[in-house]
Amino acid sequence: MNEFSARDDRHKARMQRKKAVVDEKIAEAQDEYGLLLVHTGNGKGKSSSAFGMVARALGHGIKVGVVQFIKGAASTGEERFFRRFPDEVRYHVMGEGFTWETQDRQRDIAKAKEAWNVAAQLLADPDIGLVVLDELNIALKYGYLELDPILADIESRPLLQHVVVTGRGAPPGLIEAADTVTEMSLVKHAFKAGVKAQKGIEF
């Protein structure tokens, strides 16, 4: 047996062992219920990942609700695209821009509460299989909304409804309640090199 054949045999044996472990875990994972997912961290991709899940859900015929808590009137690519499917996606842009743009705390609080009222309606709708609460973490971080009532509404949602919460600074209580938490870390970003936000990439 030459060196390459031996290496191929070792690789095959490792992959067979790995497949056996993965197959066993898949067989053990029999529970099915709506998940609470949190995308947080300082890196890029939190909202982008959530909207990728929206596209995936639509591919399976699942209806989706979206509430954007912070992003304001400026249209984004995801909004333009998903508004093409009004029967499948209920899309709500409720914010007025980032907090350093509004500079009005009481107004931000009022808008956040208005946004949550819309979100609560989506969470109570059994026809909606996925709810995206985009930048909700920002509203929580700045104290515009209280966490406990939000968790109560999320926990009382229909059994198979999935919820995705995005935004940096996810509070510990939300992380504890979540089924899956992903933290996007910032390694390098073009903005720090003086490159402006690019259409189709950042918005």
TORBA-715993 format. One record per atom (N, C-alpha, C): x, y, z; residue number from 1. Coordinates in steps of 0.001 Angstrom, whole numbers. Example, Ala and Ser with C-alpha at 12.3 -4.5 7.8 and 13.67 -1.06 7.14 Angstrom:
2
SITE/u/v/w/seq
SITE/13190/-5690/7800/1
SITE/12300/-4500/7800/1
SITE/13200/-3300/7800/1
SITE/12850/-2250/7080/2
SITE/13670/-1060/7140/2
SITE/12900/30/7870/2
END
This chain:
203
SITE/u/v/w/seq
SITE/856/-1197/0/1
SITE/0/0/0/1
SITE/893/1250/0/1
SITE/662/2134/-985/2
SITE/1485/3338/-1038/2
SITE/980/4397/-62/2
SITE/1748/5478/42/3
SITE/1422/6535/1016/3
SITE/52/7152/760/3
SITE/-298/7379/-521/4
SITE/-1571/8025/-845/4
SITE/-2752/7122/-515/4
SITE/-2615/5829/-781/5
SITE/-3693/4888/-471/5
SITE/-3920/4806/1030/5
SITE/-2837/4788/1795/6
SITE/-2962/4732/3254/6
SITE/-3642/5987/3781/6
SITE/-3260/7142/3233/7
SITE/-3885/8393/3673/7
SITE/-5364/8411/3330/7
SITE/-5716/7939/2142/8
SITE/-7126/7880/1739/8
SITE/-7910/6945/2645/8
SITE/-7300/5823/3019/9
SITE/-7982/4873/3904/9
SITE/-8207/5481/5283/9
SITE/-7206/6208/5790/10
SITE/-7369/6858/7098/10
SITE/-8463/7920/7041/10
SITE/-8484/8676/5959/11
SITE/-9529/9697/5791/11
SITE/-10908/9051/5757/11
SITE/-11045/7964/5006/12
SITE/-12334/7280/4911/12
SITE/-12784/6769/6272/12
SITE/-11844/6216/7034/13
SITE/-12186/5698/8361/13
SITE/-12641/6823/9283/13
SITE/-11945/7977/9227/14
SITE/-12351/9122/10056/14
SITE/-13740/9606/9684/14
SITE/-14017/9694/8392/15
SITE/-15323/10169/7943/15
SITE/-16429/9183/8311/15
SITE/-16125/7893/8295/16
SITE/-17117/6895/8696/16
SITE/-17457/7042/10173/16
SITE/-16431/7271/11000/17
SITE/-16678/7477/12433/17
SITE/-17477/8754/12666/17
SITE/-17122/9802/11938/18
SITE/-17842/11065/12082/18
SITE/-19290/10920/11655/18
SITE/-19519/10211/10544/19
SITE/-20889/10003/10058/19
SITE/-21711/9236/11080/19
SITE/-21101/8254/11725/20
SITE/-21824/7475/12727/20
SITE/-22260/8359/13897/20
SITE/-21364/9264/14323/21
SITE/-21696/10176/15427/21
SITE/-22816/11125/15021/21
SITE/-22703/11716/13813/22
SITE/-23724/12649/13335/22
SITE/-25058/11949/13169/22
SITE/-25052/10755/12586/23
SITE/-26298/10003/12389/23
SITE/-26972/9692/13719/23
SITE/-26170/9381/14734/24
SITE/-26731/9085/16054/24
SITE/-27388/10321/16659/24
SITE/-26733/11477/16515/25
SITE/-27306/12712/17054/25
SITE/-28588/13090/16325/25
SITE/-28614/12889/15008/26
SITE/-29827/13183/14235/26
SITE/-30969/12285/14683/26
SITE/-30658/11012/14923/27
SITE/-31694/10070/15355/27
SITE/-32237/10435/16731/27
SITE/-31374/10990/17593/28
SITE/-31799/11357/18947/28
SITE/-32610/12646/18964/28
SITE/-32416/13519/17969/29
SITE/-33088/14826/17941/29
SITE/-34469/14686/17313/29
SITE/-35436/14367/18131/30
SITE/-36790/14120/17643/30
SITE/-37777/15230/17993/30
SITE/-37390/16145/18880/31
SITE/-38300/17226/19268/31
SITE/-38493/18205/18114/31
SITE/-39688/18764/18026/32
SITE/-39969/19775/17007/32
SITE/-40895/20828/17603/32
SITE/-40423/22042/17652/33
SITE/-41229/23157/18139/33
SITE/-40611/24455/17634/33
SITE/-41355/25534/17780/34
SITE/-40853/26821/17326/34
SITE/-39645/27261/18134/34
SITE/-38632/27725/17439/35
SITE/-37388/28125/18089/35
SITE/-37311/29634/18282/35
SITE/-36629/30035/19330/36
SITE/-36259/31429/19544/36
SITE/-34770/31542/19264/36
SITE/-34433/32303/18229/37
SITE/-33042/32477/17828/37
SITE/-32625/33928/18037/37
SITE/-31419/34124/18508/38
SITE/-30893/35466/18749/38
SITE/-29596/35634/17969/38
SITE/-29540/36696/17163/39
SITE/-28316/37058/16441/39
SITE/-27792/38357/17049/39
SITE/-26644/38299/17672/40
SITE/-26116/39473/18352/40
SITE/-24622/39614/18070/40
SITE/-23969/40557/18725/41
SITE/-22545/40776/18515/41
SITE/-22275/42031/17704/41
SITE/-21006/42420/17654/42
SITE/-20605/43658/16992/42
SITE/-20288/43490/15513/42
SITE/-20295/42269/15030/43
SITE/-19947/42025/13637/43
SITE/-21119/42188/12689/43
SITE/-20798/42245/11405/44
SITE/-21799/42372/10358/44
SITE/-22501/41030/10147/44
SITE/-23785/41076/9805/45
SITE/-24464/39857/9383/45
SITE/-25664/39435/10203/45
SITE/-25996/40176/11241/46
SITE/-27106/39768/12106/46
SITE/-28441/39823/11366/46
SITE/-28753/40990/10821/47
SITE/-29995/41129/10055/47
SITE/-29920/40340/8755/47
SITE/-28749/40355/8118/48
SITE/-28592/39637/6851/48
SITE/-28912/38162/7020/48
SITE/-28443/37572/8111/49
SITE/-28729/36168/8382/49
SITE/-30217/35942/8592/49
SITE/-30851/36847/9332/50
SITE/-32287/36710/9582/50
SITE/-33080/36762/8286/50
SITE/-32703/37668/7376/51
SITE/-33446/37774/6127/51
SITE/-33140/36617/5186/51
SITE/-31997/35995/5352/52
SITE/-31756/34746/4647/52
SITE/-32726/33670/5102/52
SITE/-33045/33654/6398/53
SITE/-34031/32709/6922/53
SITE/-35423/33020/6403/53
SITE/-35725/34314/6200/54
SITE/-37018/34678/5608/54
SITE/-37137/34057/4221/54
SITE/-36087/34189/3413/55
SITE/-36106/33603/2071/55
SITE/-36269/32093/2141/55
SITE/-35579/31466/3064/56
SITE/-35671/30014/3220/56
SITE/-37087/29604/3619/56
SITE/-37683/30341/4560/57
SITE/-39048/30027/4992/57
SITE/-40030/30142/3833/57
SITE/-39899/31207/3045/58
SITE/-40797/31386/1903/58
SITE/-40662/30242/919/58
SITE/-39449/29722/765/59
SITE/-39242/28585/-119/59
SITE/-40004/27356/316/59
SITE/-40310/27274/1609/60
SITE/-41088/26152/2145/60
SITE/-42571/26495/2293/60
SITE/-42970/27641/1777/61
SITE/-44375/28021/1868/61
SITE/-44796/28514/3238/61
SITE/-43840/28944/4047/62
SITE/-44126/29434/5396/62
SITE/-44330/30944/5353/62
SITE/-45400/31419/5961/63
SITE/-45656/32858/6005/63
SITE/-44794/33515/7085/63
SITE/-44428/34767/6821/64
SITE/-43443/35456/7656/64
SITE/-43958/36829/8073/64
SITE/-43609/37229/9287/65
SITE/-43846/38589/9754/65
SITE/-42523/39242/10105/65
SITE/-42340/40493/9709/66
SITE/-41104/41227/9983/66
SITE/-41447/42551/10647/66
SITE/-40758/42863/11732/67
SITE/-40854/44183/12356/67
SITE/-39437/44720/12508/67
SITE/-39184/45885/11924/68
SITE/-37882/46531/12060/68
SITE/-38018/47677/13060/68
SITE/-37328/47538/14188/69
SITE/-37508/48454/15310/69
SITE/-36714/49744/15172/69
SITE/-35614/49726/14458/70
SITE/-34727/50884/14423/70
SITE/-34614/51482/13031/70
SITE/-34439/50649/12045/71
SITE/-34215/51150/10689/71
SITE/-35365/52049/10268/71
SITE/-35030/53197/9665/72
SITE/-36026/54224/9386/72
SITE/-36566/54203/7979/72
SITE/-36854/55391/7470/73
SITE/-37588/55525/6217/73
SITE/-36779/55128/4992/73
SITE/-35456/55176/5082/74
SITE/-34625/54828/3929/74
SITE/-34854/53373/3546/74
SITE/-35226/53143/2299/75
SITE/-35565/51796/1849/75
SITE/-34312/50931/1729/75
SITE/-34436/49679/2131/76
SITE/-33336/48723/2014/76
SITE/-33658/47702/932/76
SITE/-32630/46998/485/77
SITE/-32835/45988/-538/77
SITE/-33755/44882/-80/77
SITE/-33617/44465/1198/78
SITE/-34479/43392/1684/78
SITE/-35940/43826/1731/78
SITE/-36174/45066/2149/79
SITE/-37558/45545/2175/79
SITE/-38142/45587/767/79
SITE/-37393/46130/-173/80
SITE/-37881/46209/-1554/80
SITE/-38206/44827/-2107/80
SITE/-37347/43864/-1782/81
SITE/-37563/42519/-2312/81
SITE/-38763/41841/-1666/81
SITE/-38809/41809/-341/82
SITE/-39851/41037/329/82
SITE/-41228/41685/229/82
SITE/-41281/42966/-55/83
SITE/-42586/43595/-282/83
SITE/-43212/43144/-1604/83
SITE/-42467/42420/-2405/84
SITE/-43041/41839/-3617/84
SITE/-43962/40664/-3302/84
SITE/-43953/40225/-2047/85
SITE/-44736/39062/-1640/85
SITE/-45686/39440/-501/85
SITE/-46635/40329/-763/86
SITE/-47486/40838/322/86
SITE/-48370/39772/959/86
SITE/-48685/38720/232/87
SITE/-49518/37664/803/87
SITE/-48719/36739/1713/87
SITE/-47414/36700/1508/88
SITE/-46564/35799/2287/88
SITE/-45771/36506/3382/88
SITE/-45493/37800/3194/89
SITE/-44661/38536/4153/89
SITE/-45388/39789/4620/89
SITE/-45605/39881/5912/90
SITE/-46151/41106/6505/90
SITE/-44965/41907/7035/90
SITE/-44647/42989/6336/91
SITE/-43394/43714/6552/91
SITE/-43693/45083/7157/91
SITE/-43125/45336/8343/92
SITE/-43404/46580/9056/92
SITE/-42094/47282/9419/92
SITE/-41875/48457/8855/93
SITE/-40739/49298/9247/93
SITE/-41266/50322/10240/93
SITE/-40899/50167/11507/94
SITE/-41510/50959/12568/94
SITE/-40582/52017/13146/94
SITE/-39285/51910/12898/95
SITE/-38342/52857/13479/95
SITE/-38236/54135/12674/95
SITE/-37466/55059/13216/96
SITE/-37214/56336/12538/96
SITE/-35723/56574/12360/96
SITE/-34961/55508/12384/97
SITE/-33521/55649/12236/97
SITE/-32803/55343/13531/97
SITE/-31497/55327/13470/98
SITE/-30695/55011/14647/98
SITE/-30807/56120/15694/98
SITE/-30538/55762/16936/99
SITE/-30799/56669/18057/99
SITE/-29999/57963/17952/99
SITE/-28814/57902/17350/100
SITE/-28030/59137/17211/100
SITE/-28593/60056/16138/100
SITE/-29529/59536/15334/101
SITE/-30178/60363/14327/101
SITE/-31422/61051/14899/101
SITE/-32212/60326/15679/102
SITE/-33445/60917/16216/102
SITE/-33148/61873/17367/102
SITE/-32247/61457/18285/103
SITE/-31836/62283/19432/103
SITE/-33026/62707/20294/103
SITE/-34046/61877/20323/104
SITE/-35259/62192/21079/104
SITE/-35710/60910/21777/104
SITE/-35305/60743/23036/105
SITE/-35548/59491/23746/105
SITE/-37035/59175/23874/105
SITE/-37847/60148/24255/106
SITE/-39269/59888/24447/106
SITE/-39944/59486/23136/106
SITE/-39522/60091/22066/107
SITE/-40069/59720/20759/107
SITE/-39646/58299/20388/107
SITE/-38384/57959/20683/108
SITE/-37900/56611/20408/108
SITE/-38665/55576/21231/108
SITE/-38941/55898/22488/109
SITE/-39700/54983/23344/109
SITE/-41097/54768/22778/109
SITE/-41742/55840/22374/110
SITE/-43095/55733/21817/110
SITE/-43106/54880/20554/110
SITE/-42107/55079/19687/111
SITE/-42032/54297/18457/111
SITE/-41750/52830/18752/111
SITE/-40909/52561/19747/112
SITE/-40598/51183/20110/112
SITE/-41834/50471/20649/112
SITE/-42619/51159/21468/113
SITE/-43843/50556/21995/113
SITE/-44849/50300/20881/113
SITE/-44938/51229/19953/114
SITE/-45821/51044/18803/114
SITE/-45377/49829/17985/114
SITE/-44067/49703/17815/115
SITE/-43533/48561/17071/115
SITE/-43832/47257/17788/115
SITE/-43725/47268/19131/116
SITE/-43990/46020/19845/116
SITE/-45461/45632/19754/116
SITE/-46351/46584/19738/117
SITE/-47768/46251/19570/117
SITE/-47998/45502/18260/117
SITE/-47304/45926/17207/118
SITE/-47402/45227/15922/118
SITE/-46779/43837/16037/118
SITE/-45621/43759/16675/119
SITE/-44948/42473/16836/119
SITE/-45806/41488/17620/119
SITE/-46464/41969/18666/120
SITE/-47308/41093/19485/120
SITE/-48446/40496/18667/120
SITE/-48982/41266/17730/121
SITE/-50031/40742/16855/121
SITE/-49497/39634/15956/121
SITE/-48295/39812/15449/122
SITE/-47689/38767/14620/122
SITE/-47416/37515/15441/122
SITE/-46938/37702/16667/123
SITE/-46634/36564/17534/123
SITE/-47879/35790/17937/123
SITE/-49024/36421/17869/124
SITE/-50279/35761/18240/124
SITE/-50974/35114/17049/124
SITE/-50414/35267/15861/125
SITE/-51066/34786/14640/125
SITE/-50582/33380/14298/125
SITE/-51441/32370/14383/126
SITE/-51015/30993/14105/126
SITE/-50704/30728/12639/126
SITE/-51085/31633/11754/127
SITE/-50786/31454/10330/127
SITE/-49356/31860/9978/127
SITE/-48688/32549/10876/128
SITE/-47320/33008/10622/128
SITE/-46337/32040/11270/128
SITE/-45441/31517/10448/129
SITE/-44498/30518/10943/129
SITE/-43156/31067/11367/129
SITE/-42841/32295/10950/130
SITE/-41562/32915/11306/130
SITE/-41776/34399/11540/130
SITE/-41284/34888/12666/131
SITE/-41342/36315/12984/131
SITE/-39918/36820/13183/131
SITE/-39561/37867/12445/132
SITE/-38249/38495/12586/132
SITE/-38419/39820/13320/132
SITE/-37744/39955/14444/133
SITE/-37771/41177/15249/133
SITE/-36407/41845/15091/133
SITE/-36289/42609/14018/134
SITE/-34997/43153/13612/134
SITE/-34606/44355/14468/134
SITE/-33416/44281/15057/135
SITE/-32868/45333/15921/135
SITE/-33664/45525/17215/135
SITE/-34431/44525/17603/136
SITE/-35119/44603/18898/136
SITE/-34112/44760/20032/136
SITE/-32956/44109/19902/137
SITE/-31957/44208/20967/137
SITE/-31531/45644/21239/137
SITE/-31513/46474/20206/138
SITE/-31133/47879/20401/138
SITE/-32166/48590/21268/138
SITE/-33446/48334/20974/139
SITE/-34516/48942/21772/139
SITE/-34444/48488/23225/139
SITE/-34070/47228/23440/140
SITE/-33926/46724/24801/140
SITE/-32693/47325/25477/140
SITE/-31611/47420/24739/141
SITE/-30355/47944/25286/141
SITE/-30511/49367/25798/141
SITE/-31267/50181/25074/142
SITE/-31453/51579/25463/142
SITE/-32626/51781/26424/142
SITE/-33271/50697/26817/143
SITE/-34353/50795/27781/143
SITE/-35654/51325/27217/143
SITE/-35823/51240/25900/144
SITE/-37072/51702/25292/144
SITE/-38209/50729/25576/144
SITE/-37858/49470/25785/145
SITE/-38840/48430/26082/145
SITE/-38340/47603/27257/145
SITE/-39277/47006/28004/146
SITE/-38924/46124/29105/146
SITE/-38895/44686/28609/146
SITE/-37928/43923/29088/147
SITE/-37732/42568/28582/147
SITE/-38828/41595/29010/147
SITE/-39268/41649/30262/148
SITE/-40191/40628/30770/148
SITE/-41491/40532/29971/148
SITE/-42175/41639/29678/149
SITE/-43393/41518/28862/149
SITE/-43116/40978/27463/149
SITE/-41959/41307/26926/150
SITE/-41594/40802/25603/150
SITE/-41410/39293/25646/150
SITE/-40688/38805/26644/151
SITE/-40504/37363/26773/151
SITE/-41828/36651/26985/151
SITE/-42729/37276/27728/152
SITE/-44043/36664/27953/152
SITE/-44800/36507/26641/152
SITE/-44761/37524/25791/153
SITE/-45435/37429/24491/153
SITE/-44775/36387/23603/153
SITE/-43454/36334/23631/154
SITE/-42742/35349/22815/154
SITE/-43053/33932/23286/154
SITE/-43069/33737/24583/155
SITE/-43304/32400/25126/155
SITE/-44731/31915/24898/155
SITE/-45670/32830/24722/156
SITE/-47072/32434/24524/156
SITE/-47441/32311/23048/156
SITE/-46474/32391/22159/157
SITE/-46741/32306/20719/157
SITE/-47186/30898/20332/157
SITE/-47714/30725/19118/158
SITE/-48096/29390/18649/158
SITE/-46921/28412/18718/158
SITE/-47224/27149/18956/159
SITE/-46213/26144/19277/159
SITE/-45108/26029/18231/159
SITE/-45453/26099/16951/160
SITE/-44473/25857/15892/160
SITE/-43930/27140/15262/160
SITE/-44234/28270/15850/161
SITE/-43769/29542/15285/161
SITE/-42330/29832/15725/161
SITE/-41480/30169/14758/162
SITE/-40093/30527/15038/162
SITE/-39960/32043/15168/162
SITE/-39041/32473/16015/163
SITE/-38794/33904/16225/163
SITE/-37292/34154/16139/163
SITE/-36919/35183/15381/164
SITE/-35514/35588/15288/164
SITE/-35395/37026/15777/164
SITE/-34526/37242/16743/165
SITE/-34268/38575/17288/165
SITE/-32847/38978/16900/165
SITE/-32695/40186/16349/166
SITE/-31363/40636/15948/166
SITE/-30964/41907/16691/166
SITE/-29684/42222/16587/167
SITE/-29162/43456/17165/167
SITE/-28065/43193/18178/167
SITE/-27104/44084/18223/168
SITE/-26014/43933/19187/168
SITE/-26520/44177/20603/168
SITE/-25787/43640/21562/169
SITE/-26118/43882/22961/169
SITE/-27327/43136/23472/169
SITE/-27544/41910/23018/170
SITE/-28683/41127/23513/170
SITE/-28602/40988/25030/170
SITE/-29695/41250/25748/171
SITE/-29651/41164/27208/171
SITE/-29529/39717/27681/171
SITE/-28921/39489/28841/172
SITE/-28731/38129/29347/172
SITE/-30028/37334/29458/172
SITE/-31118/37985/29852/173
SITE/-32384/37278/29988/173
SITE/-32894/36728/28671/173
SITE/-32680/37461/27596/174
SITE/-33085/36988/26273/174
SITE/-32196/35837/25823/174
SITE/-30907/35960/26074/175
SITE/-29977/34883/25729/175
SITE/-30340/33608/26474/175
SITE/-30691/33744/27742/176
SITE/-31073/32583/28547/176
SITE/-32331/31919/27995/176
SITE/-33279/32711/27528/177
SITE/-34548/32165/27041/177
SITE/-34429/31553/25651/177
SITE/-33402/31935/24899/178
SITE/-33282/31517/23501/178
SITE/-32874/30054/23379/178
SITE/-33254/29466/22246/179
SITE/-32820/28109/21916/179
SITE/-31468/28117/21214/179
SITE/-31248/29110/20371/180
SITE/-30000/29222/19611/180
SITE/-29540/30675/19646/180
SITE/-28291/30889/20018/181
SITE/-27721/32238/20064/181
SITE/-26439/32246/19241/181
SITE/-26352/33194/18319/182
SITE/-25150/33353/17503/182
SITE/-24591/34752/17725/182
SITE/-23303/34814/18028/183
SITE/-22652/36110/18217/183
SITE/-21727/36387/17036/183
SITE/-22062/37418/16261/184
SITE/-21223/37821/15144/184
SITE/-20075/38682/15678/184
SITE/-18856/38264/15434/185
SITE/-17704/39032/15912/185
SITE/-17117/39863/14778/185
SITE/-16643/41036/15122/186
SITE/-16050/41936/14145/186
SITE/-14552/41665/14053/186
SITE/-14124/41181/12913/187
SITE/-12704/40971/12656/187
SITE/-12146/42133/11843/187
SITE/-12893/42529/10818/188
SITE/-12461/43613/9948/188
SITE/-13681/44157/9232/188
SITE/-13769/45478/9073/189
SITE/-14914/46073/8388/189
SITE/-14433/47219/7502/189
SITE/-14948/47248/6284/190
SITE/-14530/48256/5307/190
SITE/-14816/49678/5776/190
SITE/-15862/49868/6572/191
SITE/-16232/51206/7035/191
SITE/-15087/51872/7793/191
SITE/-14331/51066/8547/192
SITE/-13219/51615/9325/192
SITE/-12077/52080/8430/192
SITE/-12096/51629/7182/193
SITE/-11089/52077/6216/193
SITE/-11609/53233/5377/193
SITE/-12763/53783/5777/194
SITE/-13312/54933/5077/194
SITE/-14194/54595/3892/194
SITE/-14622/53331/3788/195
SITE/-15490/52915/2684/195
SITE/-16943/53073/3119/195
SITE/-17734/53765/2328/196
SITE/-19127/53992/2693/196
SITE/-19954/52716/2533/196
SITE/-21137/52709/3154/197
SITE/-22043/51568/3044/197
SITE/-22417/51341/1583/197
SITE/-22368/50091/1165/198
SITE/-22573/49746/-235/198
SITE/-23965/49156/-459/198
SITE/-24616/49630/-1513/199
SITE/-25923/49102/-1898/199
SITE/-25796/47610/-2235/199
SITE/-26709/46829/-1686/200
SITE/-26672/45393/-1925/200
SITE/-25790/44633/-950/200
SITE/-24996/45347/-171/201
SITE/-24143/44717/832/201
SITE/-24590/45098/2236/201
SITE/-24663/46401/2502/202
SITE/-25120/46869/3819/202
SITE/-26594/47230/3842/202
SITE/-27179/47532/2694/203
SITE/-28595/47916/2693/203
SITE/-29222/47559/1364/203
END
